[in-house]
Amino acid sequence: MPHTPNRVVPVTVDVTAAADGTVSITCTPDIAGIVKDTSHALIAFTLNTTGYRFPATDAITLDSGKATSDAAADNFPYESWTISDTQAALYDNNKSAKAFGYTVAVLNTTTGQRYSKDPVIDNGGGGVTTVDC
């Protein structure tokens, strides 16, 4: 019996503030792997640290660059959405096998200061090819 790939890929986001004021963000996994032939994957982000929240828009943004913009739009046809202060999601149709850099943004709930981290989505490819949602 063939294995059905997981269509929901969870990523946890943790924020650490050092005594000197330095803020760091950890995403687990740092490289979110989408299994080959997975169509219509949802990358679900959960923020675990109190005192921080996802922004209402652009919580997850793909790194843009001339070489990647068309491929990114082809694989990620929709912007991310913030479901709640601690939940955000990004749709991935996984059309091509390629690594995509992205940025996770969080806001300090007291100061409104924005912090970000740049992990990677590693598409396995072979997802949606001719039919989109």
Beta strands, then each sheet from edge to edge (+ up, - down):
strand 1: 8-17
strand 2: 23-28
strand 3: 31-34
strand 4: 41-47
strand 5: 52-53
strand 6: 60-62
strand 7: 81-84
strand 8: 87-92
strand 9: 97-108
strand 10: 114-117
strand 11: 120-124
sheet 1: 2+ 1- 4- 8+ 7-
sheet 2: 3+ 11+ 9- 5+
sheet 3: 3+ 11+ 9- 6+
sheet 4: 3+ 11+ 9- 10+
end
